Every structure is written in structure tokens, then in C-alpha cells.
Amino acid sequence: MGQTNLRKSLQKRYAGLTGELEDVHFQIERIKREQDRLPTLEARIPDLESLIEATDLLLRDNDPDWDPSMVEPTKPWSFKNPIPFGQCGRRAMALLRETERPMTCRQITLELLRQAGETEPDIEAVRRVQTAVESSLRKFRGRTVESSGKYPAQWRAINKPEINFDP
């Protein structure tokens, strides 16, 4: 019994060490790939700085009171929804299952943002969440949700036929 435990323990240790070695090799390769991009990224910095300076000049010409500190930098091509990625549709469906009235996409969006802690969301946040909610509802129309078919469409959970759409 002692030999079996020792062997199992050593095998576990061996597996952990070989896994760590593979991870170290992977990290080294990733860093080497990233290092190859460094000259390209460094060459982009002067271009970006001159473009920012030119944009700043145009904005100040348009509005002398414009202050660059009022603008929060955003990363291009990144997820910007206040609701976590992949959760808009799920949360909208849960909301429709809980509510006792039909709701429009806009109403659902505003409620989801309120639940996420956004008391006064900006127009872009509302637009992004509403687009995600609307596409999810359209995807599941007839399976888990029903639409009034009018504009603006009202939605209800399919298991709540007693909820009537507004005329």
C-alpha cells in the first residue's frame, strides 16, 4: 500500500511539473510573438499622437470650451456593454418570465440597465443593450417568447398567454 501511494503521489507531481513546463514554453512563445509586434506598435505611436493633436485642434476650433479631460478613452474593437457578455438575452428572458405585463424592447433594456446599476445610462449604452436584447428576442420568437407583431413590438414569455398585449 505504501508503494502505491508513493507512486501515485510521484505521478501526480510529475504531471504537475510537465504541465507547468508546457505552460512555460507556451508563455515564452507568446511573448516572442508579441515581441515581434513591438516595432509596429512603436511606429504607430507618433501617428496616433499627431492625429490626436489634430483632432484636439479641430475640436477646440469648433468649441473653445472643449476640455479633453471630459472624454474617457475607449479601446477600439472591445466589448462596451454595461451588461456582461452573453447575458443580455438571458436577463431579458428572465425579466419576461417574472413580469406580469408585456414589455417593449426599450422597456426591457431600461429595466436591465437599472438592474445592472446604471441609473442614468448614456444613449450609446441604451442602444447597444437594446440591440442585443432585440436580436435575442427575435431569435427565440415562437419558442420562448411571443411578439405582438405591431410597432413597437411588445413581448411576453410564451408560458404567460394570460398577459394581453396593449391595443
C-alpha positions as CSV (number, residue, x, y, z in Angstrom):
1,M,0.0,0.0,0.0
2,G,2.8,2.4,0.8
3,Q,4.4,1.8,-2.6
4,T,1.1,2.5,-4.4
5,N,0.6,5.8,-2.6
6,L,4.2,6.9,-3.3
7,R,3.9,6.0,-7.0
8,K,0.5,7.9,-7.3
9,S,1.9,10.9,-5.4
10,L,5.0,11.0,-7.7
11,Q,2.9,10.6,-10.8
12,K,0.7,13.5,-9.7
13,R,3.8,15.6,-9.0
14,Y,5.3,14.5,-12.4
15,A,2.0,15.5,-14.2
16,G,2.0,18.9,-12.4
17,L,5.6,19.6,-13.4
18,T,5.2,18.6,-17.0
19,G,2.1,20.7,-17.2
20,E,3.9,23.7,-15.8
21,L,6.8,23.1,-18.3
22,E,4.3,23.1,-21.2
23,D,2.8,26.3,-19.9
24,V,6.2,28.0,-19.6
25,H,7.0,27.0,-23.2
26,F,3.6,28.4,-24.3
27,Q,4.2,31.7,-22.4
28,I,7.7,32.0,-23.9
29,E,6.3,31.5,-27.4
30,R,3.5,34.0,-26.8
31,I,6.0,36.6,-25.5
32,K,8.2,36.0,-28.6
33,R,5.2,36.5,-30.9
34,E,4.2,39.7,-29.1
35,Q,7.8,41.0,-29.1
36,D,7.8,40.7,-32.9
37,R,4.8,43.2,-33.0
38,L,6.7,45.7,-30.8
39,P,8.3,47.7,-33.7
40,T,5.0,48.0,-35.5
41,L,3.3,49.3,-32.3
42,E,6.1,51.7,-31.5
43,A,5.9,53.1,-35.1
44,R,2.2,53.7,-34.6
45,I,2.7,56.0,-31.6
46,P,3.8,59.1,-33.4
47,D,1.0,58.8,-35.9
48,L,-1.6,58.5,-33.1
49,E,-0.2,61.4,-31.2
50,S,-0.3,63.6,-34.3
51,L,-3.9,62.5,-35.1
52,I,-4.9,63.2,-31.5
53,E,-3.3,66.7,-31.7
54,A,-5.0,67.5,-34.9
55,T,-8.4,66.3,-33.6
56,D,-7.9,68.3,-30.5
57,L,-7.2,71.4,-32.6
58,L,-10.4,70.8,-34.7
59,L,-12.5,70.3,-31.6
60,R,-11.1,73.5,-29.9
61,D,-11.8,75.4,-33.2
62,N,-15.4,74.1,-33.1
63,D,-15.9,74.7,-29.3
64,P,-13.3,76.9,-27.5
65,D,-14.6,75.5,-24.1
66,W,-13.9,71.9,-25.1
67,D,-11.8,70.0,-22.5
68,P,-10.1,66.7,-23.4
69,S,-10.3,65.5,-19.8
70,M,-14.0,65.2,-20.2
71,V,-13.6,62.4,-22.7
72,E,-12.9,59.0,-21.4
73,P,-10.5,56.9,-23.7
74,T,-12.1,53.8,-25.1
75,K,-10.3,50.8,-26.6
76,P,-11.3,50.1,-30.2
77,W,-13.0,46.7,-31.0
78,S,-13.7,45.9,-27.4
79,F,-17.0,44.9,-25.6
80,K,-18.6,48.0,-24.2
81,N,-21.9,46.8,-22.8
82,P,-22.7,47.5,-19.1
83,I,-24.3,44.1,-19.0
84,P,-21.8,41.2,-19.1
85,F,-21.1,39.5,-22.4
86,G,-23.7,36.9,-23.3
87,Q,-26.1,38.0,-20.5
88,C,-28.5,40.4,-22.3
89,G,-30.7,37.7,-23.8
90,R,-30.7,35.6,-20.7
91,R,-31.6,38.5,-18.4
92,A,-34.3,39.7,-20.9
93,M,-35.9,36.2,-20.9
94,A,-35.8,36.1,-17.1
95,L,-37.4,39.5,-16.9
96,L,-40.2,38.5,-19.2
97,R,-40.8,35.3,-17.1
98,E,-41.1,37.4,-13.9
99,T,-43.2,40.3,-15.2
100,E,-46.9,40.4,-15.4
101,R,-47.2,42.8,-18.3
102,P,-46.0,42.9,-21.9
103,M,-42.9,45.0,-22.5
104,T,-41.2,46.6,-25.4
105,C,-37.5,46.1,-26.1
106,R,-36.9,49.7,-24.9
107,Q,-38.7,48.9,-21.6
108,I,-36.8,45.7,-21.2
109,T,-33.5,47.4,-21.9
110,L,-34.1,50.2,-19.4
111,E,-35.1,47.7,-16.7
112,L,-32.0,45.6,-17.4
113,L,-29.8,48.6,-17.2
114,R,-31.4,49.7,-13.9
115,Q,-30.8,46.2,-12.5
116,A,-27.2,46.5,-13.6
117,G,-26.8,49.7,-11.6
118,E,-27.0,52.1,-14.5
119,T,-29.5,54.7,-13.1
120,E,-28.9,57.2,-15.9
121,P,-27.3,55.3,-18.8
122,D,-26.0,57.2,-21.8
123,I,-27.7,56.9,-25.2
124,E,-24.9,54.6,-26.6
125,A,-25.2,52.2,-23.7
126,V,-29.0,52.0,-24.2
127,R,-28.6,51.5,-27.9
128,R,-26.0,48.7,-27.5
129,V,-28.1,46.8,-24.9
130,Q,-31.3,47.3,-26.9
131,T,-29.7,45.9,-30.0
132,A,-28.6,42.8,-28.1
133,V,-31.9,42.3,-26.4
134,E,-33.9,42.7,-29.6
135,S,-31.7,40.2,-31.5
136,S,-32.1,37.7,-28.7
137,L,-35.9,38.1,-28.6
138,R,-36.2,37.8,-32.4
139,K,-34.0,34.6,-32.2
140,F,-36.3,33.0,-29.7
141,R,-39.6,34.3,-31.1
142,G,-42.1,31.4,-31.1
143,R,-40.0,29.2,-28.9
144,T,-39.8,31.0,-25.5
145,V,-41.2,34.5,-26.3
146,E,-44.1,35.9,-28.3
147,S,-44.4,39.3,-30.0
148,S,-47.5,41.5,-30.6
149,G,-46.4,41.9,-34.2
150,K,-47.1,45.6,-34.1
151,Y,-44.8,48.5,-33.8
152,P,-43.3,49.0,-31.3
153,A,-43.4,45.2,-30.7
154,Q,-44.4,44.1,-27.2
155,W,-43.0,40.9,-25.9
156,R,-44.2,38.3,-23.3
157,A,-43.0,34.9,-22.2
158,I,-44.7,32.2,-24.2
159,N,-45.8,30.4,-21.0
160,K,-47.8,33.5,-20.0
161,P,-50.6,33.7,-22.6
162,E,-52.9,35.3,-20.0
163,I,-50.9,38.5,-20.4
164,N,-52.7,40.6,-23.1
165,F,-50.8,42.9,-25.4
166,D,-51.8,46.5,-25.3
167,P,-54.1,47.6,-28.2
